[in-house]
Amino acid sequence: MFALLVLKNAFRHKLRTLLTILGIVVAITAFGLLRTIVEAWYAGVDATSSTRLVTRNAVSLVFPLPLTYAQRMRRVDGVGAVSWANWFGGVYITERNFFPQFAIDTGYLDMYPEFVLKPDERRAWELDRSGAIAGRKLADRYGWKVGDQIPIRGTIFSGTWTFNLRAIYDGVDAKTDETQFFFHWDLLNETIKQRFPGRGNQVGFYLVEIRDPSRAAEISQAIDATFRNSLAETLTETEKAFQLGFVSMTEAILLAIQAVSYVVIVIIMAVMANTMAMTARERYSEYATLKALGFSQAYVAALVVAESVAIALTGATLAVAATFPLARVFGAAMGTLFPVFNVSTQTVAMQWLAALVVGLVAALVPAWRASRIRIVDGLRAVA
């Protein structure tokens, strides 16, 4: 009887209830999308490995390091493997087609088991000096298939570079970035030495695989000590810290997005509170009648709270259902700006929690007033 009474009360004024639910759907959906944007910004951080370190120039990432550092780094205790890469920064057709491009050493892929390649495609890439590897999302976005020739206009390294797509990698799970483009570092180095002999045999950063993640700080200090007081001193940090360095550059934007997500919830909470206040005020005579029949104050208050929570959770159900398709559309529209754009279970849980809080907080004052109304005052309104 209690549940039936709550249901009938909730939809007594159908238009008001439907508009309130619609407002909750918009607010909770917006909250979910904003939270997903924040998580997508940190996707690169979450996908890092504790067994990988990144060594770059201590001054700035834009300054290269000598190739000769690789052998000395391999001799540091605790280092399992060393590879290297250069950021390429080219343009495919138009500047709007941005995606990460790296010239990599052949051992680079061995340190990323999350990149799954077919063995025959990887061999084809290794044998082709002009070969390239693309992520599945990147290939699907531009309609690439294995065997295609992909022209990229260099910005840092001038000229038009034509690559043969020899492999497409898949991510081991949904958190893996499938929007990257790789080609041979040897090709880049040979071309640079021909055009600018003084710039050859230099790398953008080193990727270091360590055997024991608990020794990451110790090994990082040992690597940097090896090149202290040299012409190109190094800064070694975990891959997670390296990625966080890029995220920190946009920290103000992230804080603004998070603030807006909570402001949306506060606004819909105010709207919901107004709705419940109007509803309770219209039913004072009914609540007085219930109390005259012997129902307790707690029962009357529970009616108001249950109605508010029911409306909020109905809106949350629709909002959660709408978040997933909208996130797919938004992620596709953003292209490679957000390589990983998935609605997490944590975001869904926060949406449900936000709706529950809205329903409870919005009902507090109306429920208290309804439970405290005197029978005489409530029945006088009927007369």
N, C-alpha and C positions, 0 to 999 in steps of 0.2 A: 504493500500500500504506500509506503514511504517513497519508493522509486517511482511509482506511477504518479503520485502527487507532484513530485519534483518535475517529471516529464511534462505533465499538463501545465504546470506553472511556467515552465521555461518557454513553452510555445503558445502561451495565452495571447501575447501580442506578437504575432508571427513576423510582421515587418521589422519591428524593433529588434527582435531576436536575430533575424536573418542578417540585418545590417551590422549588428554587433559581431556575429560570427564572421561575417565578411571582413570586418576590420581586424579581427584576431588573425584570420588567415593571411591577410596582407602583412601584418606586423611580424608574425612568427615565421613566415616564409622569408621575408626580408632579413630577419635575424639569422636564419639558417644560411642564407646565401652570403651574408657578410662574414659570418664565422667561417664558412668554407673558403672565402677569399683569404682570410688570415692564415688558415691552415695550408692553403696552396702556396702562400708566400714562404712558409717554413718547410715545404715539401722536400726541398733539397737538403735541408738540415736533418730531417727525419730519416732520409734515405742513406745517410752516411754510415761508414763502417768504422768501428773502433780499432781496426787493424791497419788503417791507412793514415799516413801523415802526408802533409803537403809542405814542400820546401820552396820558398820563393825569395826574391831579392828583399833584403831587409829594408831598403829604402821604399820601394813600391813595386807592385806587381807588374808595372809597365816596363821595368828595367829587367833585362834578361840575365841569365846565369850561364857560365861557361859549360860546355858539354863535358869537360874533363872532371867536373865535380862528381859525376856518376860513379866512377871507379873508387874514389875516396869515400863516398857515402856507403858503398857496399861493404867496406871494411869496418864500418862502425858496428860495435857489438849489439846484437839484437835486430839488426836489419836483415830482412829476408830477401827482398827484391827491390830494385829501383827502376823506375821508368820515367818518362818525361813527355811533355806536350807543349804546344804553342797555341794560344788563341789566334784564330785566323781572322774572324770579323769581316767576312765577305758579304756580298749582296747577290741574292738570287732574283733576277729579273727586276725587282723593284725594292726600294728600301723598306717597304711595308712587310716584306717576307723575311722577318727576322727569325733566326734560329741559331743555337750554339754550334760553332764549327771549330774543331780541334785537329791540329796536325799531331799525330801520336806515334810513339814508338810501338813496335809490334808487341812488346811485353805489356803494354798498357791494359789491354783487354783482359789479360790473365788476372789482373787485380780486381776486376769487376765481374764476379760470377753472376751478378744479377742481370747482366746482358747475355741473353741466350741467342746464339747463332748456330745455324746449320753448319756442320763440319765442312761440307763441300764448298759452301759459300765463303767460309772463312779462309779456306785454302786458296780459293780463287782470288780473294782480296790480297792475301799475302804474296801471291805470284805476280800481281798486276801493280806496277809502280804508280800508276794513275788511278788505282782502285779506291773506292770509297765505301763506307758503311753508313747506313741511315737507320734511325729508329722507326718502328712500325707506325706510330702516329704521324711522324714527319712524312714518311712515304705515302701514307694514305691521304694526307692533306693535299699533297701536290700531285698525286696520281703516279708516283714513281714505281717502277718495277725493276727487278734485277736485270741488268744489261743496258739500262738507259744511260745516256750521257748527260751530265748535269753541269752546265756552265755557271761559274760563280765569279763575279767581278770582285777582285781584291780591293780592300780599302787600306789596310795596314801594309799589305804586300800587293803592290800594283799589278795590273794586268788581268786578263781573263783566264781563269783556270778551269779546264774541262776535266771532269772526273767521270770515271766509269763506275756505276753503282754495281758492286759485286756482292753485297750482302745487306740484309735487313735484319736487325736484331729485335727480339721481343723482350719485354720485361718479365722477370721471374714472378712479379706480383703487380698489383695495381699502383703501388707506390713508386715503381721504377720509372724514371724519365725516359720516354721513348721519342724524344724530339731532338736528339743530338745527331751531329754529322761528323764522321771521322775520316781522315785520310792519312797517308804515310808522311811522317815527319821527314824521312829521307828525301822525299820529293821536294818538300819545302826548302830543306837545307841546301840541296844541290842547286836549286834555282836561285836562292839568295846568294850563294857563293859565286855564281856566274855573274849576277847583276851587281851585287855589292859585296865584294870579297871580304871586307872588314867585318861584316855582320854575320858571317857563317859560323857554324858550330856553337850556336847559342840557343838556349831553351827558355821557355816562358816560366815553367815551374817543374819541379820534380815531384813524382808520386812515389812514396816510400811505403813498402809493406813491412810490417813488423810482426815478429813471432808472438810476442806477449803484450797484449793491450795494456796491462797494468804498468808496463814500463814506458808508456808513451811519453810522459814528461821527461824522464831520464834520457831516452834516446833522442828526443828533440833537442835537449840541451847539448848532448854529445855531438850531434850533427852541426849545430850552430857554432860550437867551440872549435870544430875542425876548420872552419873558414873565418874565424875571428881575425880581424886586422888585415884581411885580404882586400883586394880591390872591389870584390862583390861579396859582401857579408850576407848571410842568409837568415831567414826567419822561418823556423819550422814549427808547425802546429798541427793539431788533429784536423782531420777533414771536416769534422763538425764545426770547430772553431773557425776554420777557413770559410765555410759557408755562412756562418753567423756574421762574419765580417761584412759580407755583401748585404745581408738582411738589415744590419744595423744602420746602413746608409739610408734606409727608407723607414726607420723606426717611427718617425713622426707621422708618416702616412698610416702605418699599422695602428698606432695609438688612436688616430682619428677614426679609423674604420671601426675599431672596437668600441670607441665611445659612442659612435652613431648607432651601433647595434643595440647597445643598452638603452640609449635614448628612445629608440623605437618601442622597446618594451615598456618603458615608463609612460610614454604617451598612450599606448593602448590600455595600460593599467588605469589611467585617468578616465579614459572613455568607458571602460568596463565599470569602474566605480560609479560613474554618473548613471549608467544604465541600471545598476543594481539599486542605487538610491531611489530612482524613480519607481522602480518595481516595488520596492518595500513600502514606499510612501503610499502607493495606491492600494496596498493590501493591509493597512493597519487594522481595518475593521475585521478582516478575516483572521488575522493573528490574534486579535482580542477574543474572537469567538472560539478559536482553538483553546486559548487559555481558560475561557469560561467553561469549556467542556472537560477541562482537567489536564490538558497537555502542558508539559513543563516548558519553562523558558528555554532550556537546552534544545528541546524538540523544535521549537519555533526558529531558534537561531540556526539549527542544522538544516532546516528547509531552505533558508536563504543561502547559506554557504554551499549546500549541495547543488542548488540551481546555478549559482555563479560558476562553480567548478565544472559542472556539466556543460555549460555553454563554452567555457574556455577550452575544455578538452575536445569538444566537438570541432571547434576551430583549429586546434592543434593537429587533430587527425587529418583534416583536409590540407593543412599547411605542410605537414610532413610528406603527404602524398604528392603535393605539388612541387616540393623542393627538388626532388630527384630529376624529373624531366627538365625543370628550369635550369638546374645546375649543368645538365648535359648541353643544353642550348647555349648557355653562357660560356661554358668551357670551350665549345666549338667556335664560338664567336671570337674568343680571346686568342685562339690559335696557340702558338708556342710561348706566349707570354706566361701562361700557367701550364707547364708541362704535365703536372698532375693536378687534376681538379675533380676530386671525388668527395661526396658527402659522407663523412665518417659517422660511426655509431656514436661517438662522443657528441657530435653536433646534434644528432637526432635526440639524444638524451637531454641535451641542454634546451632544445626546443620544447620537449615535454615538460621539463622542469620550469621553464619560463612561463608556459601556459598555466601550470598548476599554481605558481606563485601569483600570477595575475588574478586567477580565479579566487584564491584565498584572500589576498590583500583587498581586492575590490569589494569583497563581501563583509569585511570586518565591521565597519561602521554601520552599514544597513542591518546586519544581523544583530548587532548589539542593541540598536534602537528598537528593532522589531521585538526582541525578547524582553525589553524593558517597558514596553508600552502597557499602560494600565487598561484594565478591561473596560472601565467606565468611559475613558477617553476614546477608546477604539469603537465601542458601541454607539457613542454619541455621534460619531461621524456617519453612522448608518442612518440615524434619525435626521 
